[in-house]
Amino acid sequence: LTEVFPFDETNFKVDMIAKQFKFRERSEDNFKKYSENGTAKTVLTAYTDGINEYIASNNRPFEFMLVNYYPEPFLPSHVTTVIRFVSYMGLDEICLTVEKLIIELIRSEKVSA
């Protein structure tokens, strides 16, 4: 995020999590393991080809112009990186919710006792 958006503490922390868990490297490694003619590889390649064709044949999206961003070609491993990251963030949110529930249960037990 800090490569595209102005530096701030939140973007920096997100970048550090992504680097710490090696989201990009693991996604690239996983994509290489997909069967050459398998459905996942075919769909991801077609999807990213479509994105790249759109970007090449149209003006940059408005959001890209706002931050003066010129995207590199979109790769199938970028899609799997986003999926991995979003899954991690969702899992993190679930863990926080469970922790809050446990704390509330402990507090309610103390009040009842």
C-alpha positions as CSV (number, residue, x, y, z in Angstrom):
1,L,0.0,0.0,0.0
2,T,2.8,2.4,0.8
3,E,4.0,2.1,-2.8
4,V,0.8,3.6,-4.1
5,F,-0.8,5.6,-1.2
6,P,0.8,8.3,0.9
7,F,2.7,6.8,3.8
8,D,0.8,6.4,7.1
9,E,1.1,4.1,10.0
10,T,-1.9,1.9,9.0
11,N,-0.7,1.3,5.4
12,F,2.8,0.5,6.8
13,K,1.4,-2.0,9.3
14,V,-0.6,-3.7,6.5
15,D,2.5,-3.9,4.3
16,M,4.5,-5.4,7.2
17,I,1.8,-8.1,7.8
18,A,1.9,-9.0,4.1
19,K,5.6,-9.2,4.1
20,Q,5.8,-11.1,7.3
21,F,3.4,-13.8,6.2
22,K,4.9,-13.8,2.6
23,F,1.5,-13.5,1.0
24,R,3.0,-12.7,-2.4
25,E,5.7,-15.3,-2.4
26,R,3.4,-18.1,-1.3
27,S,0.8,-17.1,-3.8
28,E,3.3,-17.1,-6.6
29,D,4.6,-20.5,-5.5
30,N,1.0,-21.9,-5.3
31,F,0.1,-20.6,-8.8
32,K,3.2,-22.4,-10.2
33,K,1.9,-25.7,-8.8
34,Y,-1.5,-25.4,-10.6
35,S,-2.0,-27.8,-13.4
36,E,-1.1,-26.1,-16.7
37,N,-4.5,-26.9,-18.2
38,G,-6.4,-26.9,-14.9
39,T,-9.5,-24.9,-14.3
40,A,-8.0,-22.6,-11.7
41,K,-5.1,-21.6,-13.8
42,T,-7.3,-21.1,-16.9
43,V,-9.9,-19.0,-15.1
44,L,-7.3,-16.8,-13.3
45,T,-5.3,-16.3,-16.5
46,A,-8.4,-15.3,-18.4
47,Y,-9.5,-13.0,-15.6
48,T,-6.2,-11.1,-15.5
49,D,-5.9,-11.0,-19.3
50,G,-9.3,-9.3,-19.3
51,I,-8.2,-6.7,-16.7
52,N,-5.0,-6.0,-18.5
53,E,-6.8,-5.7,-21.9
54,Y,-9.2,-3.2,-20.3
55,I,-6.5,-1.1,-18.8
56,A,-4.5,-1.1,-22.0
57,S,-7.5,-0.1,-24.2
58,N,-9.1,2.5,-21.8
59,N,-8.1,5.4,-19.7
60,R,-6.7,4.6,-16.3
61,P,-9.5,4.1,-13.8
62,F,-10.3,7.3,-11.9
63,E,-9.0,5.9,-8.6
64,F,-5.6,5.3,-10.2
65,M,-5.5,8.9,-11.6
66,L,-6.3,10.2,-8.1
67,V,-3.2,8.7,-6.7
68,N,-1.1,9.1,-9.9
69,Y,-0.7,5.3,-10.1
70,Y,0.3,3.5,-13.3
71,P,-0.3,-0.2,-12.8
72,E,2.0,-3.0,-13.8
73,P,0.4,-5.8,-15.7
74,F,-2.0,-7.7,-13.4
75,L,-0.9,-11.3,-12.8
76,P,-2.9,-14.4,-11.7
77,S,-0.7,-14.6,-8.6
78,H,-1.9,-11.1,-7.7
79,V,-5.5,-12.4,-7.5
80,T,-4.4,-15.3,-5.2
81,T,-2.4,-12.8,-3.1
82,V,-5.5,-10.7,-2.6
83,I,-7.6,-13.8,-1.7
84,R,-5.0,-14.9,0.8
85,F,-4.8,-11.5,2.4
86,V,-8.5,-11.0,2.6
87,S,-8.9,-14.5,4.1
88,Y,-6.3,-13.7,6.7
89,M,-7.9,-10.4,7.6
90,G,-11.3,-12.1,7.9
91,L,-9.8,-14.8,10.1
92,D,-8.2,-12.1,12.2
93,E,-11.5,-10.4,12.6
94,I,-13.2,-13.6,13.7
95,C,-10.4,-14.2,16.3
96,L,-11.0,-10.7,17.7
97,T,-14.7,-11.4,17.9
98,V,-14.2,-14.7,19.7
99,E,-11.7,-13.1,22.1
100,K,-14.3,-10.4,23.0
101,L,-17.0,-13.0,23.5
102,I,-14.7,-15.0,25.9
103,I,-13.9,-11.8,27.8
104,E,-17.6,-11.0,28.1
105,L,-18.3,-14.5,29.3
106,I,-15.6,-14.3,31.9
107,R,-16.8,-10.9,33.1
108,S,-20.4,-12.1,33.3
109,E,-19.2,-15.2,35.4
110,K,-17.4,-12.9,37.8
111,V,-20.5,-10.7,38.2
112,S,-22.7,-13.7,38.8
113,A,-20.4,-15.2,41.4
